[in-house]
Amino acid sequence: MKRISVVTLGCKVNQYDTAVLLNQLPKSKYIKNKNFDEKADIYVIDTCTVTHKADSEARNYIYRAKRNNPQALVVVTGCYAQVSSEELSQLEEVDYIVGNSHKSKSLLKVIREGEKQKEPTVLISDIFKEKKKKFDTPHIDYFPNRTRAFLKVQDGCNYACTFCIIPRARGRSRSLDINDIKTRIINLRDNGYKEVVLTGIHLASYGKDIGTDLYKLLHELDNENIINRIRLSSLDPADLNNDLIDLCGGSEIICPSFHIALQSGDRDILKLMRRRYLPDDFIKCTDYIRTKMPDASIGTDIMVGFPNENKEHFLNSFKLLKDSELTYFHVFPYSKRKHTQASSMDNQVDPKIKKERSKILRELSSSKKIKFYSSFIGKELQILVEKNSRGTTDNYINIKLENDNSQVGDIVNLKIKKVEGENAVA
């Protein structure tokens, strides 16, 4: 029996990819460590590369793996591996670098047959040039350590935002056939999951490569009442139309929970980012969601310190966020990424200013989340029970459960008693 330690960094798509790997490893031959730092025969780091911080975190896990067991096989995969293989090749701690281009066809083989290397072996091709590449991710039967299962239905991105390296890391947009999606959801449902989160690198592009779209997918899943809950991951406001919102608002299984990427509330900065919408488009979208689904959670991603962002630009973002129907937001300071247009732009913003602006927006996000949670005090909500006396409502409120004996995986109706920090209590 070999021991394996695995860590997943970054997005839900990466988490799905890791779950695929773990589903494929025979339990008769591999034992997965609960803690990455436990001694293992094989260490796998599934990396992100959205920011410099993500790259640094990946390297930290590489060093930790080698400290834990100098004789172990160290395998680095994911987005950082795909776009920065030369950089990773300089690390003597690494044995194999497996890019996203080779994840599905080589990663499992490396784990099963790989041996210690004097120099890292690199398994990578230019994923963005593979125009005819098809969606080739295997299905999974279980999602390790999670009550809510993720299902990757789309991968890659055809757009070219000036700050983003992800198209180079993930390739062009490609989608899973609707019938395959149904089969995989039913399989997860039959294995005990009551909620499936549909995820992708650019989920709103789902189906464009195979003659369908996200509306048709959701319409079929809703018509067949395929599972208790379907939740959507991040969407692009340029592709979120009223018909899709109407469908979600009238559905009994699609959660009233939206994450719509904004990035900036200033039209000039959005233009520099090469985003496909204006601030007014974003507001019209979120206002319409609130009209159709008064209890919906609406989150976003917001970037601070993009090149040329001055005080006026930042205040435009602050005002939009403050006055909007948003209930929370994830705040990211801009991080230079090689091979992106923004990395060579003039007027890069001072790191101290980025930090100050990030703090201001995070405090605003916290206050909006607490206000949203507090509006449900005294109301009964449906809660999916998770581990450690936690739970999640259909409208994405994080719940602490007190004196409840429900089993993990149950969906229960409980009344919200109070709000403690950024948690509701039931």
N, C-alpha and C positions, 0 to 999 in steps of 0.2 A: 504493500500500500504506500502510495506517495502522498505527502502533504502538500497542499497548494494554498497560497495566500493570494487573494485578488483584491485590488482596489479599483473603483471606478470614479473618475473625476469628470465633472462637467454635466452635460445635459441628459435628459431622459432617453435620447437615442443611444447614447453610450451605455446607459444602464440596461437598455434592452439588449444591446450587443453582448454585454457581459453575461446577462441572463442566458442568452443563447449558448454561450460557451459552457456555462456551468450545467445547463441541461444536457449537453452532449458528452460530458465527462462521466464515464461509468462509475457508479458509487462503489463498485467492487474493487476499483483500482485507485481511487482518489478520495482523500478526505480534505474537505475545505476547512481551513482554519477560521474561527470566528473573529479573531483579531489578526490584522495584517502583520503585526510585529512578532507573532508566534513563529518559532522556527519552522521553516518549510523547505521542501525539496525544490519547489518551483514558485517563483513570484511573478505575477502578471500585473502590470500597471497599465490600465486603459485610460489614456490621457485626453485632456482638453487643451486647446491652444487659443482660446478667445482673448486672453490677456497675458502679459508677462508674468503676472502672479500665478496663473494656471501653469505656465511652463516651469516656474520655480517650484511649485508644489509637486509636479511630476518628478523633477530631479531629486527632490527631497525624499520621495518614496523609493527612488532607485538606490540612493545611498543607504537608506534604512534597511532595504532588503539585503544588501551586501553585508551590512553590519550584523544583521540577524543570523545569517548563514553564508560565510564567504564561499562555500562550495555549491550554493544553490544556483539553479538556472534562473536568470533574470530576463524576462520578456517584456518589451515596451511596445504597446500598440496604440491605436486611436489617432486623434487629429494631430497632436504634437509629433508623433512618429511619422505621420504622412508628410507634413510640410517642413520638418526640421530634422530629417534623418542625418544630415551631415553633422549637425551639432551634437546629436545623441551618439553618433559614431565615435566621438572623441572621448566618451565616458568608458573607462575600462571596466566599470561594473556591469555593463550591458552585454548580454549574449546575442539576443535577437531583437531586431527592430521590424515590426510587422505593421505596415501601413493599412489604412482603411481599404485600399485597393486589393489587399490580400487577406483581409480579416476572415472572410467566410471560407476561403479555400486553403489557407496556410496556417492560421493560428492554432487550430486544434492539432494539426500534424506536428507543429513545432513543440507543443506541450507534450505530446505523446512520444515523440522520437528525438527531440532536440538534445544536444550535448553541449557541454561547456565549450566556449569559443575563445580563441586567443584574441581575435578582433571581432567586433559585432558583425553578425550576418544581417544584411538588409534585404527585406522583401517588400518592394514598393514599385509601383508604376504610376504614370501620370493619370490619375483618376479623372481629371477634368477633361482630358482629351478623348476619353472613352465614351463617345457620344451615344453609342448604341447599347451601353451597359444596362442590363436589366436588374430589377429588384430581385435580390437573390438571398435574402435573409431567411434562415429556417424558422419554423414555428417553435414555440416553447410550451411545455406542459405546466410549468410552475415558475413563479417569479420569486427568487430567493429573498427571504427576510422582508417581504412586503405583503400587506393585506390587499392593496390595490395593485393590479397588474398594469404594466405599460405594454402597448402594442405598437410597434413601429409600422406605419402604413405608407410612409413616404421617406425618402432620403435625398440629400443633395439640394442644390439651389442653382437656378439659372441666372440670378441677378448679380449685380456687381456694385454693392454699396462700397463706398470708398474706404471705409474703416474695416471691412470684414474679410478675413482670410478663409472663412469656412467653405466657400465653393471650391477652393483649391484642396481643402482637406477632405471634402465629402463628394465632390464630383457634381454632375448635372442631376437635375431633378428626375426622380423615377419613383414609380408607385406600385403598390401591391394590388392585384386584382380584387374586385369587390367580393367575389365568391370565396377567394382565399381568406379575406378579412373575416367574413362571416364564419368560416370554418374555424379559424383561430380563436375568435371570440367565444364560440360555442364550446370549444375545447377548454378554454380557461374557465368558463362558467361551470362546465361539468366537473372541473377540478376544484370547485369551491369558491371561485372569485365572484364577487357581486358587483365590482366596479372595474372597468377597463378604461385606461387613459390612452386615447389615440394620439400618437406623437409622430413628429417628423422634423427634419431640419427646416423645411418651409412648408408647414402643413397645409397652408392655403393653396399651394400649388398642386395638391393631391389630384391625380387623375389626368392632368393635362397631357401627359405623355402616352396615355392609354385610352383616350377618347371618352373620359368621364370627368367628374369633378366632385368636390367635397359635399356639395348639396345633394347630389344623387346618392352618394355613399350614406350620408346621414339619414336621408329619406328612407332608404331601404332598411337600415338598421332600426329605425324608429317604427316603421310599418310592421316589422316582424317582432317587435318588442323583445329584442334578442338577449338582453341581460338587464339586471336591475338599473345599472348606471353606466352611461357613457360620458366620459369627460374629455374635453378638448384641451390640448396643450396650446402653445403660443400661436397666434394668428397675426397676419399682416393687415392693417386697416385698409390698404389698397384693394384687398380682395374680399373683404367682409361686407357683403351687401345685405339689404333689407330682407330679401327672400330667405337667406340663410338664418338671419336673426329671427324671423317669423317662425321658421321651422323649429328652431331651438326653443322658442318661447311657448310653442304649442305641444312640445314633446313631454311625455311622461318619463322618459329614460335619459334624455340628454340633460346634463347638469347645467343649472343657471350659473355658470362659472366661466369667465372669459379672461384670457391674458392676451392683450393686444399691444404689440410692440410700437412704442412712440419714438423713442430715442432722443428727440428734442421737440420742444414746444415753440421753436422759432423757425419761421419759414426759410430764412436765409441759411441757417445751419442745416436744415433738412435738405436744401438744394445742394449744399456742399457735400452732404453725406450721400447724395444721389438716391434719396428715398422717393417713393412714387406717390406721395400724398402731401397735403398741406395740413397745418394745425386745425383748420376749420373742418377738414374731412374727418379727422380723428374725433373731434368733439361731436360732430353730427352722428358718428357711429356709436359712441358711448352714450349719448343722449337717447338714441333710438333703443338701445339695449335696455336702458333704465325704464323707458316708457313701456316696453313689452314685458320686462321682467323686473318689477320693482325691488325684489329681494336679491337680485343677482350680485355676485362679486365681480368686480372688473379691475384687473390689475394691468400693469404695464412694465416695460423696461425703459429706463431713462439714462442717457449718457451725459456726463458732465465733462467740461474741459476739452471738447472737440476743438481742433485747430480753428483759430479765428473767433472762438466764442468769447465775447466780451461781457461786461456786466449787464448791458441791455438785453443781449441774447439770453443770458441766464435768467434774468427777471421775467422775460416772456415765458420761459419754461415754467418757472415757479408759479406765475399767475395762472397759466393754463392748468397745471396740476392742482393747484389750490381750489380753483373754481369748478373743476371737472367732477364727473360722476365716479371717478376712480376711487377704489377702496383700499388700494395698496400699490406700491411700486418697488421694483428692484432697481437700485441705483448703482451705476458702474462709472468709475472715472475712465476717461478715454485712455487706451493703451496702444502705443504704436505697434503695428504688425507689419513685418517685412512683406514685400510683394503687394502692398496695398497703396493706393494713391494718397491716402491721407497721411501716411508716414512721411512723405516728402513735402507736405504742405508747409507754407510759411506760417508764422504766428502760432507756434505751439504754445499751449497754456502751461504756466508754471505749476509744478506738482502741488505746491502749498495751496494755490487757489483751487485746484481740483479737489483737494481734501476738504477745504472749507465749504465749497459748494455741495459736495457729497453729503457732508454732515447736515447741512440745512435741509436738503431734500429727504434724507432718511428720517429726520425728526418730523417733517411734514407727513411722510408716509405712515409713521407710527401713529400720529394723531388721527389720521383718516381711518386707519384700520381699527383703532380703539373705538372711534365714533360709530363705525359700521357695526362692529360686534355688539356695542352697547345698545343699538337699536333693536336687538333681538332679546333683550332681557325680559323674562316672563313669557316668552313664546316657546312653543314646542316645535322642535325640528327633528328631522330624520338624520341619524348619526350612524356612520359606518364605524364600528368598534375596531380599534387597532391595538397594537401592543402597548404595554406600560401605561394602561389606563388613559389612553388617548383615543381620539376619534375625529372624524371629518364629516361635516355636513355636506349636502349636495351643493350648497352655494359656498363651499370652500372656507368655512369657519373652522379653525383649529380648536378642539375641545379637550379640556381636562375632565375626566369622568370621576365623580366622587360617589362612593358607596353604590357602585353599580356592578352587578354580578354577571353581566352579559359576556358571552364568549367572543373571542377575537373573530372577526368576520361577520358577526351579526349586524343587521341594520335595525336600530331601535329608535323609538320616539321618546325624546327626553326634553325637559324644559330647561332653558338657559337661566341659570340663577344669577350670575354676576360675571364681571370681566376683571381678570387679574393680569395686569400688564398687557401683553399681546395675545392672551389666551382667554377664551370664554370657558366658563365652568358650568357643567350640567350635573 
